[in-house]
Amino acid sequence: MSNSVNNIDSAGAAWVETAIQRICREDKLPSITASWLPESNDLFVALSIVSKDGKRVSRLFSQYELASCSQDPMVQAQLLERITHLLKFLYPEKKRQKQS
């Protein structure tokens, strides 16, 4: 995970990256590559996620969400939902395997 964006909240970015890794591990998803895109600005940060087979999806996160997610469980829940949705888009064939 690269964090070369200057004005990104590092605690929030780390939280998002950890959440992505945890979901991949729990859902037994193939590895992904996530990186924060340089075209981020004062309001939004763009995260790009690339699947093992090269499918790419990117999503904007607000700077506010990133700055508050490490302390705010409601923001965490929203971000987790969004991240899960992104990973389902990348790996639609990998449905939740927890029921088995």
All heavy atoms as an XYZ file, in Angstrom:
794
protein
N       0.847     -1.173      0.000
C       0.000      0.000      0.000
C       0.895      1.240      0.000
O       1.744      1.381      0.858
C      -0.858      0.036      1.260
C      -1.702     -1.179      1.460
S      -3.346     -0.875      0.850
C      -4.090     -2.444      1.158
N       0.691      2.102     -0.952
C       1.520      3.293     -0.994
C       0.727      4.476     -0.469
O      -0.448      4.604     -0.737
C       1.985      3.556     -2.423
O       0.880      3.856     -3.236
N       1.389      5.293      0.293
C       0.722      6.439      0.890
C       1.532      7.680      0.563
O       2.031      8.354      1.438
C       0.591      6.230      2.399
C      -0.356      7.241      3.016
O      -0.829      8.136      2.330
N      -0.612      7.088      4.292
N       1.673      7.971     -0.734
C       2.513      9.088     -1.140
C       1.729     10.384     -1.249
O       2.249     11.383     -1.683
C       3.159      8.758     -2.487
O       2.136      8.519     -3.431
N       0.462     10.361     -0.877
C      -0.358     11.564     -0.979
C      -0.095     12.436      0.239
O      -0.165     11.981      1.375
C      -1.853     11.179     -1.064
C      -2.701     12.421     -1.240
C      -2.086     10.214     -2.208
N       0.201     13.693      0.017
C       0.619     14.582      1.103
C      -0.465     14.864      2.123
O      -0.243     14.776      3.316
C       1.100     15.920      0.533
C       2.206     15.725     -0.469
O       2.868     14.691     -0.461
N       2.402     16.691     -1.337
N      -1.643     15.226      1.650
C      -2.642     15.768      2.574
C      -3.647     14.729      3.054
O      -4.751     15.048      3.422
C      -3.385     16.928      1.898
C      -4.012     16.491      0.580
O      -3.787     15.374      0.124
N      -4.789     17.359     -0.038
N      -3.244     13.482      3.056
C      -4.168     12.421      3.469
C      -3.993     12.155      4.968
O      -2.881     12.241      5.483
C      -3.912     11.146      2.634
C      -4.993     10.124      2.871
C      -2.565     10.574      2.918
C      -4.905      8.968      1.895
N      -5.094     11.869      5.633
C      -5.027     11.555      7.062
C      -4.420     10.160      7.221
O      -5.009      9.175      6.795
C      -6.434     11.590      7.667
C      -6.403     11.339      9.159
O      -6.214     12.304      9.908
O      -6.561     10.176      9.562
N      -3.225     10.082      7.802
C      -2.512      8.801      7.810
C      -3.207      7.754      8.666
O      -3.236      6.573      8.309
C      -1.065      8.990      8.242
O      -1.020      9.626      9.489
N      -3.807      8.163      9.786
C      -4.517      7.188     10.623
C      -5.730      6.639      9.878
O      -6.007      5.440      9.900
C      -4.948      7.834     11.937
N      -6.451      7.507      9.184
C      -7.616      7.076      8.414
C      -7.223      6.182      7.257
O      -7.857      5.160      6.995
N      -6.149      6.558      6.570
C      -5.673      5.749      5.448
C      -5.262      4.363      5.935
O      -5.598      3.349      5.326
C      -4.495      6.446      4.761
N      -4.558      4.323      7.060
C      -4.125      3.039      7.621
C      -5.336      2.197      8.015
O      -5.353      0.982      7.810
C      -3.225      3.280      8.837
N      -6.364      2.847      8.560
C      -7.577      2.122      8.961
C      -8.232      1.477      7.743
O      -8.613      0.310      7.784
C      -8.547      3.074      9.669
C      -9.690      2.343     10.294
C      -9.757      1.856     11.563
C     -10.922      1.970      9.665
N     -10.959      1.208     11.758
C     -11.681      1.263     10.611
C     -11.444      2.163      8.382
C     -12.944      0.750     10.321
C     -12.703      1.653      8.088
C     -13.443      0.952      9.059
N      -8.363      2.244      6.650
C      -8.980      1.722      5.423
C      -8.152      0.562      4.867
O      -8.679     -0.490      4.503
C      -9.136      2.840      4.363
C      -9.519      2.267      3.004
C     -10.182      3.852      4.818
N      -6.836      0.731      4.820
C      -5.964     -0.320      4.286
C      -6.070     -1.592      5.117
O      -6.133     -2.702      4.576
C      -4.516      0.186      4.244
C      -4.326      1.296      3.229
C      -2.999      2.018      3.368
O      -2.129      1.558      4.143
O      -2.830      3.049      2.694
N      -6.088     -1.445      6.440
C      -6.217     -2.604      7.318
C      -7.558     -3.291      7.118
O      -7.635     -4.519      7.098
C      -6.052     -2.167      8.793
O      -4.795     -1.506      8.930
C      -6.097     -3.349      9.728
N      -8.615     -2.485      6.955
C      -9.949     -3.055      6.737
C      -9.994     -3.865      5.445
O     -10.559     -4.958      5.403
C     -10.992     -1.939      6.702
N      -9.370     -3.343      4.393
C      -9.328     -4.064      3.114
C      -8.610     -5.393      3.291
O      -9.095     -6.449      2.864
C      -8.622     -3.213      2.037
C      -9.488     -2.009      1.673
C      -8.322     -4.053      0.794
C      -8.785     -0.988      0.785
N      -7.460     -5.369      3.947
C      -6.691     -6.604      4.157
C      -7.488     -7.605      4.977
O      -7.483     -8.802      4.694
C      -5.358     -6.285      4.837
C      -4.407     -5.524      3.939
C      -3.232     -4.925      4.702
O      -3.207     -4.900      5.926
N      -2.265     -4.418      3.964
N      -8.192     -7.112      6.006
C      -8.961     -8.008      6.876
C     -10.109     -8.657      6.097
O     -10.336     -9.860      6.214
C      -9.491     -7.230      8.080
C     -10.102     -8.135      9.135
C     -10.547     -7.362     10.359
N     -11.677     -6.492     10.056
C     -11.687     -5.172     10.211
N     -10.627     -4.544     10.655
N     -12.754     -4.478      9.912
N     -10.824     -7.867      5.291
C     -11.937     -8.425      4.519
C     -11.419     -9.460      3.525
O     -12.006    -10.534      3.367
C     -12.716     -7.302      3.795
C     -13.421     -6.411      4.827
C     -13.743     -7.892      2.824
C     -13.962     -5.110      4.249
N     -10.313     -9.156      2.869
C      -9.729    -10.124      1.924
C      -9.376    -11.430      2.632
O      -9.625    -12.517      2.117
C      -8.481     -9.540      1.261
S      -8.846     -8.335     -0.016
N      -8.806    -11.304      3.825
C      -8.413    -12.498      4.577
C      -9.644    -13.274      5.031
O      -9.734    -14.486      4.842
C      -7.565    -12.062      5.774
C      -6.756    -13.165      6.405
C      -5.777    -12.624      7.444
N      -6.417    -11.783      8.444
C      -6.157    -10.472      8.596
N      -5.286     -9.868      7.840
N      -6.781     -9.770      9.522
N     -10.631    -12.566      5.597
C     -11.813    -13.244      6.124
C     -12.639    -13.906      5.022
O     -13.196    -14.970      5.216
C     -12.687    -12.250      6.902
C     -12.098    -11.854      8.238
C     -12.888    -10.755      8.931
O     -13.892    -10.282      8.358
O     -12.494    -10.367     10.039
N     -12.738    -13.233      3.880
C     -13.547    -13.774      2.784
C     -12.718    -14.632      1.833
O     -13.197    -15.031      0.787
C     -14.212    -12.624      2.009
C     -15.265    -11.925      2.855
O     -15.547    -12.401      3.971
O     -15.797    -10.908      2.392
N     -11.458    -14.860      2.195
C     -10.555    -15.670      1.379
C     -10.507    -15.182     -0.067
O     -10.595    -15.961     -1.013
C     -10.969    -17.147      1.441
C     -10.912    -17.706      2.849
C     -11.338    -19.161      2.899
C     -11.174    -19.765      4.276
N     -11.827    -19.012      5.354
N     -10.380    -13.875     -0.227
C     -10.292    -13.284     -1.560
C      -8.845    -13.319     -2.040
O      -7.929    -13.244     -1.227
C     -10.773    -11.830     -1.530
C     -12.223    -11.600     -1.143
C     -12.500    -10.105     -1.034
C     -13.156    -12.230     -2.150
N      -8.656    -13.400     -3.352
C      -7.289    -13.295     -3.881
C      -6.721    -11.919     -3.523
O      -7.467    -10.988     -3.228
C      -7.481    -13.418     -5.394
C      -8.810    -14.067     -5.576
C      -9.641    -13.651     -4.404
N      -5.423    -11.806     -3.587
C      -4.806    -10.554     -3.157
C      -5.206     -9.402     -4.077
O      -5.503     -9.596     -5.252
C      -3.289    -10.711     -3.154
O      -2.859    -10.966     -4.469
N      -5.201     -8.231     -3.519
C      -5.485     -7.024     -4.284
C      -4.353     -6.038     -4.035
O      -3.584     -6.186     -3.091
C      -6.829     -6.378     -3.874
C      -6.867     -6.126     -2.359
C      -8.005     -7.214     -4.278
C      -6.712     -4.707     -1.983
N      -4.257     -5.047     -4.903
C      -3.304     -3.968     -4.712
C      -4.102     -2.695     -4.535
O      -4.920     -2.363     -5.395
C      -2.387     -3.828     -5.946
O      -1.795     -5.093     -6.206
C      -1.313     -2.802     -5.704
N      -3.909     -2.013     -3.444
C      -4.624     -0.761     -3.199
C      -3.625      0.370     -3.111
O      -2.547      0.211     -2.540
C      -5.428     -0.856     -1.904
N      -3.959      1.495     -3.711
C      -3.072      2.653     -3.604
C      -3.892      3.926     -3.606
O      -4.945      4.008     -4.234
C      -2.058      2.663     -4.751
O      -2.729      2.569     -5.982
N      -3.393      4.896     -2.877
C      -4.037      6.206     -2.818
C      -3.552      6.995     -4.019
O      -2.360      7.059     -4.279
C      -3.698      6.907     -1.508
C      -4.198      6.130     -0.329
C      -3.477      5.258      0.432
C      -5.531      6.099      0.173
N      -4.285      4.707      1.398
C      -5.552      5.206      1.262
C      -6.722      6.748     -0.182
C      -6.703      4.939      1.997
C      -7.876      6.484      0.549
C      -7.855      5.589      1.625
N      -4.479      7.574     -4.760
C      -4.119      8.246     -6.001
C      -3.683      9.688     -5.754
O      -4.227     10.364     -4.887
C      -5.313      8.220     -6.960
C      -5.776      6.805     -7.328
C      -7.018      6.854     -8.203
C      -4.673      6.053     -8.038
N      -2.747     10.161     -6.543
C      -2.209     11.505     -6.332
C      -3.203     12.629     -6.656
O      -3.005     13.754     -6.231
C      -1.013     11.569     -7.272
C      -1.240     10.489     -8.261
C      -2.018      9.434     -7.565
N      -4.282     12.320     -7.399
C      -5.217     13.409     -7.713
C      -6.170     13.736     -6.577
O      -7.216     14.316     -6.783
C      -6.003     13.107     -8.992
C      -6.768     11.802     -8.999
C      -5.982     10.696     -9.693
O      -4.750     10.744     -9.684
O      -6.614      9.797    -10.254
N      -5.810     13.370     -5.379
C      -6.609     13.712     -4.213
C      -6.507     15.215     -3.960
O      -5.543     15.854     -4.343
C      -6.101     12.943     -3.001
O      -6.104     11.562     -3.286
N      -7.513     15.760     -3.306
C      -7.501     17.192     -2.996
C      -7.900     17.413     -1.542
O      -7.932     16.470     -0.765
C      -8.421     17.948     -3.965
C      -9.861     17.472     -3.872
O     -10.346     17.076     -2.818
N     -10.554     17.506     -4.992
N      -8.237     18.634     -1.191
C      -8.549     18.937      0.211
C      -9.853     18.319      0.680
O     -10.073     18.189      1.868
C      -8.612     20.454      0.422
C      -7.224     21.069      0.317
O      -6.238     20.317      0.387
O      -7.143     22.296      0.140
N     -10.741     17.962     -0.256
C     -12.032     17.411      0.136
C     -12.097     15.897      0.008
O     -12.699     15.219      0.821
C     -13.152     18.022     -0.718
C     -13.372     19.518     -0.517
C     -14.443     20.018     -1.466
C     -13.755     19.811      0.920
N     -11.475     15.364     -1.036
C     -11.611     13.939     -1.314
C     -10.268     13.277     -1.561
O      -9.332     13.904     -2.036
C     -12.510     13.710     -2.539
C     -13.931     14.093     -2.291
C     -14.423     15.304     -2.724
C     -14.781     13.239     -1.587
C     -15.735     15.669     -2.474
C     -16.090     13.601     -1.330
C     -16.571     14.819     -1.775
N     -10.231     11.999     -1.248
C      -9.060     11.176     -1.511
C      -9.535     10.018     -2.373
O     -10.566      9.417     -2.088
C      -8.479     10.617     -0.199
C      -7.173      9.913     -0.461
C      -8.291     11.720      0.816
N      -8.779      9.711     -3.410
C      -9.164      8.613     -4.287
C      -8.324      7.382     -3.967
O      -7.110      7.462     -3.839
C      -8.971      9.004     -5.751
N      -9.004      6.256     -3.818
C      -8.328      4.981     -3.570
C      -8.547      4.098     -4.781
O      -9.677      3.942     -5.249
C      -8.907      4.308     -2.326
C      -8.337      2.927     -1.994
C      -6.902      3.045     -1.499
C      -9.182      2.232     -0.951
N      -7.489      3.538     -5.305
C      -7.582      2.628     -6.438
C      -7.286      1.214     -5.953
O      -6.318      0.990     -5.229
C      -6.557      3.030     -7.504
O      -6.483      2.033     -8.498
N      -8.153      0.272     -6.337
C      -7.956     -1.128     -5.957
C      -7.900     -1.949     -7.238
O      -8.769     -1.819     -8.101
C      -9.100     -1.636     -5.057
C      -9.226     -0.762     -3.802
C      -8.864     -3.094     -4.657
C     -10.377     -1.153     -2.899
N      -6.873     -2.766     -7.362
C      -6.703     -3.601     -8.547
C      -6.712     -5.064     -8.124
O      -6.001     -5.462     -7.208
C      -5.378     -3.279     -9.278
C      -5.268     -4.094    -10.552
C      -5.283     -1.793     -9.579
N      -7.553     -5.861     -8.799
C      -7.629     -7.279     -8.466
C      -6.445     -8.023     -9.077
O      -5.693     -7.479     -9.886
C      -8.937     -7.876     -8.999
O      -8.905     -7.890    -10.410
N      -6.322     -9.289     -8.693
C      -5.224    -10.107     -9.178
C      -5.242    -10.230    -10.704
O      -4.204    -10.276    -11.342
C      -5.335    -11.494     -8.542
C      -4.020    -12.202     -8.373
C      -4.189    -13.297     -7.352
C      -3.535    -14.569     -7.820
N      -3.745    -15.667     -6.895
N      -6.455    -10.273    -11.294
C      -6.545    -10.409    -12.748
C      -6.589     -9.066    -13.476
O      -6.895     -9.016    -14.660
C      -7.750    -11.278    -13.133
C      -9.063    -10.720    -12.592
O      -9.034     -9.633    -11.962
O     -10.103    -11.349    -12.790
N      -6.295     -7.984    -12.755
C      -6.140     -6.694    -13.414
C      -7.389     -5.828    -13.479
O      -7.363     -4.745    -14.053
N      -8.490     -6.287    -12.905
C      -9.692     -5.443    -12.878
C      -9.462     -4.323    -11.863
O      -8.956     -4.552    -10.788
C     -10.930     -6.267    -12.495
C     -12.196     -5.524    -12.840
C     -13.544     -6.177    -12.593
C     -13.706     -7.600    -12.272
N     -15.094     -7.964    -11.945
N      -9.835     -3.102    -12.251
C      -9.528     -1.938    -11.406
C     -10.812     -1.216    -11.022
O     -11.723     -1.073    -11.820
C      -8.634     -0.992    -12.200
C      -8.306      0.311    -11.513
C      -7.512      1.223    -12.437
N      -6.256      0.612    -12.832
C      -5.117      0.757    -12.161
N      -5.083      1.500    -11.083
N      -4.019      0.171    -12.581
N     -10.867     -0.759     -9.792
C     -11.977      0.068     -9.344
C     -11.383      1.158     -8.461
O     -10.411      0.932     -7.755
C     -13.041     -0.781     -8.600
C     -12.462     -1.394     -7.347
C     -14.260      0.034     -8.273
N     -11.937      2.357     -8.579
C     -11.464      3.392     -7.665
C     -12.663      4.066     -7.026
O     -13.762      4.070     -7.571
C     -10.572      4.409     -8.380
O     -11.254      4.972     -9.452
N     -12.420      4.613     -5.880
C     -13.517      5.161     -5.095
C     -13.013      6.392     -4.353
O     -11.887      6.409     -3.875
C     -13.960      4.084     -4.092
C     -15.075      4.474     -3.189
C     -16.369      4.553     -3.957
N     -17.301      5.426     -3.286
C     -18.528      5.063     -2.943
N     -18.971      3.861     -3.186
N     -19.316      5.930     -2.361
N     -13.866      7.395     -4.268
C     -13.507      8.587     -3.497
C     -13.928      8.431     -2.046
O     -15.019      7.944     -1.755
C     -14.212      9.827     -4.075
C     -13.708     10.332     -5.409
C     -14.569     11.499     -5.870
C     -12.252     10.744     -5.336
N     -13.059      8.822     -1.168
C     -13.372      8.902      0.248
C     -13.208     10.366      0.631
O     -12.279     11.023      0.159
C     -12.408      8.054      1.078
C     -12.573      6.583      0.864
C     -11.876      5.936     -0.138
C     -13.420      5.850      1.670
C     -12.029      4.571     -0.337
C     -13.580      4.483      1.469
C     -12.887      3.847      0.467
N     -14.099     10.874      1.466
C     -13.923     12.274      1.858
C     -12.821     12.364      2.906
O     -12.610     11.444      3.695
C     -15.229     12.863      2.382
O     -15.452     12.457      3.713
N     -12.120     13.491      2.874
C     -11.068     13.724      3.865
C     -11.671     13.674      5.278
O     -11.039     13.208      6.216
C     -10.413     15.092      3.631
C      -9.612     15.165      2.352
C      -8.212     14.597      2.496
O      -7.915     13.850      3.414
N      -7.339     14.944      1.575
N     -12.912     14.150      5.394
C     -13.581     14.124      6.701
C     -13.739     12.688      7.202
O     -13.466     12.388      8.360
C     -14.954     14.808      6.619
C     -15.769     14.575      7.865
C     -15.509     15.296      9.031
C     -16.752     13.591      7.907
C     -16.227     15.060     10.194
C     -17.475     13.345      9.061
C     -17.202     14.084     10.202
O     -17.905     13.824     11.348
N     -14.186     11.793      6.287
C     -14.353     10.385      6.686
C     -13.035      9.800      7.164
O     -12.964      9.136      8.192
C     -14.856      9.544      5.506
C     -16.290      9.793      5.134
C     -16.667      9.086      3.842
O     -15.858      9.050      2.903
O     -17.781      8.570      3.798
N     -11.986     10.054      6.395
C     -10.690      9.494      6.777
C     -10.195     10.079      8.094
O      -9.639      9.364      8.919
C      -9.656      9.748      5.673
C      -9.810      8.880      4.427
C      -8.700      9.199      3.442
C      -9.794      7.406      4.776
N     -10.426     11.378      8.275
C      -9.930     12.014      9.495
C     -10.688     11.528     10.725
O     -10.147     11.506     11.823
C     -10.046     13.528      9.364
N     -11.956     11.127     10.556
C     -12.746     10.764     11.733
C     -12.953      9.257     11.897
O     -13.429      8.821     12.930
C     -14.108     11.466     11.682
O     -14.767     11.156     10.482
N     -12.574      8.449     10.903
C     -12.932      7.029     10.990
C     -12.204      6.288     12.102
O     -12.741      5.341     12.649
C     -12.744      6.318      9.654
S     -11.041      5.962      9.237
N     -11.005      6.721     12.454
C     -10.314      5.966     13.500
C     -10.974      6.129     14.864
O     -10.803      5.286     15.729
C      -8.824      6.312     13.546
O      -8.633      7.689     13.434
N     -11.787      7.196     15.062
C     -12.481      7.361     16.337
C     -13.992      7.120     16.262
O     -14.632      6.918     17.274
C     -12.301      8.789     16.880
C     -10.894      9.163     17.262
C     -10.146      9.801     16.106
O     -10.750     10.379     15.221
N      -8.831      9.674     16.107
N     -14.579      7.182     15.058
C     -16.038      7.202     14.943
C     -16.583      5.894     14.374
O     -16.432      5.615     13.186
C     -16.447      8.369     14.042
C     -17.947      8.602     14.021
O     -18.698      7.640     14.257
O     -18.359      9.737     13.754
N     -17.232      5.067     15.218
C     -17.747      3.768     14.768
C     -18.780      3.877     13.645
O     -18.863      2.987     12.798
C     -18.394      3.171     16.026
C     -17.784      3.916     17.165
C     -17.435      5.272     16.656
N     -19.551      4.971     13.604
C     -20.542      5.099     12.524
C     -19.860      5.313     11.178
O     -20.253      4.747     10.169
C     -21.520      6.250     12.813
C     -22.580      5.845     13.833
S     -23.859      7.086     14.073
C     -24.499      7.314     12.435
N     -18.810      6.131     11.169
C     -18.042      6.340      9.943
C     -17.361      5.029      9.548
O     -17.336      4.651      8.379
C     -17.012      7.480     10.113
C     -16.138      7.609      8.877
C     -17.719      8.802     10.384
N     -16.855      4.297     10.535
C     -16.219      3.001     10.254
C     -17.200      2.064      9.562
O     -16.851      1.391      8.584
C     -15.723      2.353     11.547
C     -14.529      3.051     12.153
C     -14.115      2.442     13.484
O     -14.639      1.418     13.907
N     -13.178      3.090     14.150
N     -18.429      2.020     10.059
C     -19.432      1.123      9.480
C     -19.728      1.503      8.032
O     -19.820      0.629      7.163
C     -20.714      1.169     10.314
N     -19.827      2.804      7.760
C     -20.079      3.255      6.391
C     -18.914      2.891      5.477
O     -19.113      2.420      4.354
C     -20.291      4.773      6.359
C     -21.574      5.229      7.020
C     -21.618      6.743      7.211
O     -20.604      7.430      7.084
N     -22.795      7.256      7.529
N     -17.711      3.113      5.957
C     -16.536      2.806      5.145
C     -16.422      1.306      4.893
O     -16.104      0.880      3.782
C     -15.263      3.336      5.808
C     -15.112      4.859      5.851
C     -13.831      5.238      6.574
C     -15.127      5.458      4.462
N     -16.682      0.504      5.926
C     -16.621     -0.950      5.751
C     -17.612     -1.418      4.696
O     -17.287     -2.271      3.871
C     -16.923     -1.659      7.079
C     -15.744     -1.880      8.003
C     -16.202     -2.558      9.284
C     -14.668     -2.708      7.317
N     -18.816     -0.846      4.735
C     -19.830     -1.217      3.753
C     -19.348     -0.879      2.339
O     -19.488     -1.664      1.414
C     -21.116     -0.443      4.074
C     -22.365     -1.024      3.466
C     -23.601     -0.306      3.989
O     -23.842     -0.325      5.211
O     -24.311      0.293      3.155
N     -18.751      0.293      2.196
C     -18.267      0.720      0.887
C     -17.113     -0.157      0.390
O     -17.058     -0.542     -0.769
C     -17.816      2.173      0.961
C     -18.462      2.954     -0.143
C     -18.081      4.371     -0.173
N     -18.527      5.062      1.021
C     -17.970      6.189      1.426
N     -16.977      6.711      0.769
N     -18.417      6.795      2.488
N     -16.190     -0.469      1.303
C     -15.046     -1.307      0.941
C     -15.530     -2.703      0.538
O     -15.076     -3.269     -0.457
C     -14.056     -1.401      2.125
C     -13.408     -0.030      2.367
C     -13.000     -2.469      1.883
C     -12.706      0.091      3.707
N     -16.454     -3.268      1.316
C     -17.003     -4.593      1.003
C     -17.643     -4.589     -0.373
O     -17.470     -5.519     -1.163
C     -18.031     -5.006      2.082
O     -17.389     -4.957      3.357
C     -18.544     -6.414      1.843
N     -18.359     -3.527     -0.675
C     -19.017     -3.394     -1.981
C     -17.977     -3.361     -3.105
O     -18.146     -4.010     -4.144
C     -19.869     -2.126     -1.992
C     -20.657     -1.951     -3.235
N     -21.797     -2.677     -3.497
C     -20.456     -1.151     -4.310
C     -22.259     -2.324     -4.689
N     -21.470     -1.389     -5.193
N     -16.894     -2.617     -2.891
C     -15.829     -2.545     -3.896
C     -15.220     -3.917     -4.147
O     -14.995     -4.314     -5.292
C     -14.714     -1.606     -3.422
C     -14.985     -0.114     -3.452
C     -13.799      0.635     -2.862
C     -15.241      0.359     -4.869
N     -14.949     -4.648     -3.055
C     -14.323     -5.958     -3.206
C     -15.279     -6.948     -3.866
O     -14.850     -7.809     -4.638
C     -13.835     -6.469     -1.852
C     -12.703     -5.635     -1.242
C     -12.397     -6.069      0.168
C     -11.449     -5.696     -2.106
N     -16.590     -6.823     -3.596
C     -17.568     -7.677     -4.264
C     -17.612     -7.381     -5.749
O     -17.846     -8.271     -6.569
C     -18.966     -7.457     -3.677
C     -19.245     -8.288     -2.454
C     -20.699     -8.127     -2.046
C     -20.930     -8.737     -0.685
N     -21.950     -8.021      0.079
N     -17.404     -6.121     -6.104
C     -17.367     -5.743     -7.512
C     -16.158     -6.377     -8.191
O     -16.249     -6.879     -9.312
C     -17.319     -4.217     -7.645
C     -17.172     -3.749     -9.065
C     -18.258     -3.724     -9.912
C     -15.942     -3.348     -9.555
C     -18.124     -3.309    -11.234
C     -15.786     -2.941    -10.863
C     -16.881     -2.912    -11.702
N     -15.023     -6.382     -7.504
C     -13.810     -6.964     -8.085
C     -13.894     -8.486     -8.161
O     -13.401     -9.099     -9.089
C     -12.580     -6.579     -7.259
C     -12.083     -5.151     -7.405
C     -10.880     -4.939     -6.502
C     -11.721     -4.832     -8.848
N     -14.498     -9.087     -7.157
C     -14.575    -10.546     -7.082
C     -16.020    -10.990     -6.896
O     -16.390    -11.497     -5.839
C     -13.714    -11.069     -5.927
C     -12.236    -10.835     -6.122
C     -11.529     -9.992     -5.277
C     -11.552    -11.452     -7.163
C     -10.176     -9.767     -5.460
C     -10.187    -11.227     -7.348
C      -9.506    -10.391     -6.498
O      -8.169    -10.173     -6.672
N     -16.870    -10.793     -7.917
C     -18.290    -11.127     -7.758
C     -18.515    -12.611     -7.521
O     -19.485    -13.007     -6.890
C     -18.918    -10.680     -9.080
C     -17.784    -10.588    -10.047
C     -16.557    -10.294     -9.249
N     -17.600    -13.439     -8.018
C     -17.785    -14.896     -7.880
C     -17.490    -15.367     -6.476
O     -17.849    -16.473     -6.084
C     -16.905    -15.636     -8.895
C     -15.405    -15.563     -8.602
C     -14.747    -14.230     -8.993
O     -15.432    -13.342     -9.527
O     -13.538    -14.097     -8.755
N     -16.822    -14.530     -5.687
C     -16.479    -14.921     -4.322
C     -17.550    -14.400     -3.376
O     -17.425    -13.324     -2.830
C     -15.126    -14.321     -3.934
C     -13.969    -14.964     -4.626
C     -13.582    -16.181     -3.889
C     -12.267    -16.744     -4.405
N     -11.947    -18.000     -3.766
N     -18.580    -15.161     -3.201
C     -19.623    -14.745     -2.263
C     -19.147    -15.043     -0.843
O     -18.208    -15.805     -0.633
C     -20.925    -15.504     -2.540
C     -21.521    -15.172     -3.899
C     -21.988    -13.728     -3.928
C     -22.477    -13.349     -5.304
N     -21.806    -12.215     -5.895
N     -19.815    -14.490      0.119
C     -19.440    -14.731      1.502
C     -19.407    -16.241      1.784
O     -20.360    -16.943      1.487
C     -20.479    -14.094      2.445
C     -20.469    -12.605      2.342
C     -19.892    -12.067      3.626
N     -19.812    -10.628      3.620
C     -18.702     -9.976      3.913
N     -17.615    -10.619      4.189
N     -18.685     -8.675      3.926
N     -18.322    -16.694      2.360
C     -18.176    -18.135      2.601
C     -18.343    -18.468      4.075
O     -18.009    -19.526      4.520
C     -16.798    -18.576      2.129
C     -16.595    -18.370      0.648
C     -15.155    -18.626      0.240
O     -14.240    -18.469      1.032
N     -14.950    -19.012     -0.989
N     -18.850    -17.513      4.835
C     -18.932    -17.735      6.275
C     -20.015    -18.739      6.656
O     -19.945    -19.366      7.683
C     -19.209    -16.406      6.968
C     -18.039    -15.449      6.840
C     -18.016    -14.466      7.985
C     -16.760    -13.632      7.929
N     -17.005    -12.293      7.478
N     -21.050    -18.873      5.811
C     -22.165    -19.746      6.167
C     -21.780    -21.234      6.185
O     -22.367    -22.004      6.888
C     -23.341    -19.567      5.196
C     -24.040    -18.235      5.308
C     -23.372    -17.172      4.446
O     -22.381    -17.422      3.774
N     -23.907    -15.958      4.466
N     -20.790    -21.582      5.387
C     -20.468    -23.006      5.244
C     -19.982    -23.636      6.535
O     -19.313    -23.042      7.325
C     -19.424    -23.204      4.157
O     -18.272    -22.435      4.453
